[in-house]
Amino acid sequence: MFQISQNNFTVAETLNRIKQKIDRSISDTSVRRLTALSNLLDELSFHKVLLFNVAFDEYVAQVPSVANSRIKRGAKVQFRDFIVSRDGIPVVIVNTQKNER
């Protein structure tokens, strides 16, 4: 099973859109979330493939509100839904029997 992002922009276009959103944002939490998303996209551009848990952990390390979530599984579902949304990043999540990639 796999999920394809609803984001139809290139990596460069997505990074530019994220930067524009960061520049317009007045919320510190939003800036952290968007910066973490931008960093994750940079990481994926370099490595091409990341285990889902690794991508989630890297994102969470930069967004304290997610890291402090009591329900980690719920936070992972929200993260997954966010990155494959139209406002997310151009990515494909492949769910193998043991890991999502």
Helices and strands as residue ranges (DSSP letters): E 2-4, H 11-24, H 28-47, H 52-62, H 64-67, H 72-83, E 92-94
